[in-house]
């Protein structure tokens, strides 16, 4: 696999910046991550900065039932078109952030390790064949879900609320460009034990198909995030302090703590 360029955002000395990850630290850039930019020639050590979510989406599109293996396990029909919801942008949390269960909620909370697609150019009604030209890169996502809220009201599945709680959408730590997503594998490690290990190639709708289909419904803007859905191995975070890592070779590892 060719070496990907890994973009990230950070806070340093009270200022937000961006750059690429190198063997010696962060190569600082100026301009716009999704527009014209150039290296400043300066470098910061990772230890000097606070990592932020690697982009600021105008919307987060999250897929449901997009893997053959999970549909089979749940005994659910495979959908003829992508099924998705929108996560609140206020659910974004940075890599390394400590996430706390809301005081009013004492139900089950699950991790969902996923691949995220980051849009690089304004994208409306594009074909699947054109989609790669609008995808900037890929990232790691943990689509945290307050499961008991989802079906609590029998008249209305509460997708937006169950998945939109503050800090329930960490992603990062980088956006990797130049990858073939179909060759990637998602692993989720909960408190040191691997719970998910599944290939992106098992998706019902490929990354390119997702971008095409969704762009026919709503215009996708630079920085928008599509969480492609999860597969088998989703589970409940039960310990008082839970360490969750979503690892995708070629991208990196997103680690957060979830506290009950």
Secondary structure, 3 states (H helix, E strand, C coil): CCCCEEEEEEEECCEEEEEEEECCEEEEEEECCCCCEEEEEEEECHHHCEEECCCCCCCEEEEECCEHHHHHHCCCCCCCCCEEEEECHHHEECCCCEEECCCCCCCCEEECEEEEEEECCCECCCCCCCHHHHEEEEEEEECCEEHHHHCCCCCCCCHHHHHHCCCCEEEEEEEEECCCHHHCEEEEEECCEEEEEEEHHHECCCHHHHHHHHHHHCCECCCCEEECCCCCCCEECCCCEEEEEEEECCCEEEEEEEEC
